[in-house]
């Protein structure tokens, strides 16, 4: 069996260029670009996550404060209601002026208005918190989608690289098994710029070449011509 390394060549800028090698370099560049893009996407996502986490912590703290204020204000509303009821009873008995009852009614109205405002603020903070959590989940999902696409592109390029490398190698089996030791001459004719590698020995040439004095146990060859 012979393993042949073929080199496809073309004219580029007035000079001969190995198209297989150039294709390999282009694939390597695209792979590096994808790797850089993945790293950049992950970095951008981490930075955005840090911003969202900071806002979530701030919102959570504000929400706790709003809940405490709402609970305190609800207590004030209860006290204002109790005070108003007592003053109404006293007014009926003539111990408190009607004007005093009116003041207590206004205090109750103000307390309820304040409680409603605090509740709206609390609900707004809860909505902000849910929105931020949703953004964080969506951000993670988007990163997963992006990295999956990049991984698919990398897999495609890896396959392309394997196919490109396979174009450089030909495996040719001998017509029958045997042993060649120190042959006087083994002649091969191949297309221009080919190479033969047997074990660790590689021979490169342009046009027909004669390879002599191989040692060791190799498949039997006497002569062979590669079709043009």
Secondary structure, 3 states (H helix, E strand, C coil): CEEEEECCEEEECCEEEEHHHHHHHHHHHHHHHHHHHHHHHHHHHHHHHHHHHHHHHHHHHHHHHHHHHHHHHHHHHHHHHHHHHHHHHHHHHCCCCHHHHHHHHHHHHHHHHHHHHHHHHHHHHHHHHHHHHHHHHHHHHHHHHHHHHHHHHHHHHHHHHHHHHHCCEEEECCCCCCCCCCCCCEEEECCCCEEEEECCEEEEECCCEEECCCCCCCCCCCEEECCC
